[in-house]
């Protein structure tokens, strides 16, 4: 059972949560695939692409029934990408991410403990 994570801005999640599929964020639609991160890549993804943005939603996605492509991206690391809409039935948890007093995103401990 593999898990990956998708960070969504509030308006993106609000627009998608009542649908069967999530087509992706603005940058996903521009790039032609949905960007995900592993739990290990998540902190850097938030710092690089979502600095000081809050609130955000973090979708925990079960990958067993998805055709995830692992492709080289930032820092020569393999990142999970999906070249089709994300079925919301594969989202196993949704976390709300806010900033602490220093402007750092607070990532739930359960993300690292699964």
RAZI-V271426 format. One record per pair of residues at least 24 apart in sequence whose ideal C-beta (glycine too) atoms are under 10 Angstrom apart, sorted by the first residue. I is the first residue (numbers start at 1). J is the second residue. Records with the same first field share a line. If there is no record, write none. Layout:
BEGIN
I: J + J
END
This chain:
BEGIN
1: 62 + 63 + 64 + 92 + 114
2: 38 + 61 + 62 + 63 + 64 + 66 + 68 + 80
3: 36 + 38 + 39 + 60 + 61 + 62 + 63 + 64 + 80 + 90 + 92 + 93 + 111 + 114
4: 34 + 35 + 36 + 37 + 38 + 39 + 41 + 42 + 59 + 60 + 61 + 62 + 63 + 66 + 68 + 70 + 79 + 80 + 81 + 82 + 90
5: 36 + 37 + 38 + 39 + 41 + 42 + 45 + 46 + 58 + 59 + 60 + 61 + 80 + 93 + 95 + 107 + 111
6: 34 + 35 + 36 + 37 + 45 + 57 + 58 + 59 + 60 + 61 + 80 + 82 + 86 + 91
7: 35 + 36 + 37 + 42 + 45 + 46 + 49 + 50 + 53 + 56 + 57 + 58 + 59 + 95 + 97 + 105
8: 50 + 56 + 57 + 58 + 59 + 94 + 97
9: 50 + 53 + 54 + 55 + 56 + 57
10: 53 + 54 + 55 + 56 + 57 + 96
12: 56 + 57
13: 55 + 56 + 57 + 58 + 59 + 94 + 96
14: 57
16: 57 + 59 + 85 + 86 + 88 + 91
17: 57 + 59 + 88 + 91 + 94
18: 88
19: 85 + 87 + 88
20: 85 + 86 + 87 + 88 + 89
21: 84 + 85 + 86 + 87 + 88 + 89 + 90
22: 59 + 61 + 82 + 85 + 86 + 87 + 88 + 90 + 91
23: 84 + 85 + 86
24: 82 + 84 + 85 + 86
25: 49
28: 81 + 82 + 85 + 86
31: 81
32: 81 + 83
33: 69 + 71 + 80 + 81 + 82 + 83 + 84
34: 61 + 66 + 68 + 80 + 81 + 82 + 83 + 84 + 85 + 86
35: 73 + 79 + 80 + 81 + 82
36: 61 + 63 + 66 + 68 + 70 + 79 + 80 + 81 + 82 + 86
37: 73 + 74 + 77 + 79 + 80
38: 70 + 77 + 78 + 79 + 80
39: 107 + 110 + 111 + 112 + 113 + 114
40: 77 + 112
41: 73 + 74 + 75 + 77 + 78 + 79 + 80
42: 97 + 105 + 107 + 111 + 112
43: 104 + 105 + 107 + 111 + 112
44: 74 + 75 + 77
45: 74 + 79 + 105
46: 97 + 99 + 104 + 105 + 106 + 107
47: 104 + 105
48: 74
49: 74
50: 97 + 99 + 105
51: 99 + 103 + 104 + 105
52: 99 + 103 + 104 + 105
53: 97 + 99 + 105
54: 96 + 97 + 98 + 99 + 100 + 103 + 105 + 106
55: 96 + 97 + 98 + 99 + 105
56: 95 + 96 + 97 + 98 + 99 + 105
57: 94 + 95 + 96 + 97
58: 93 + 94 + 95 + 96 + 97 + 105 + 107 + 108 + 111
59: 86 + 88 + 90 + 91 + 92 + 93 + 94 + 95
60: 90 + 91 + 92 + 93 + 94 + 95 + 108 + 110 + 111 + 114
61: 86 + 87 + 88 + 90 + 91 + 92 + 93
62: 89 + 90 + 91 + 92 + 93
63: 90
64: 90
65: 89 + 90
66: 90
END
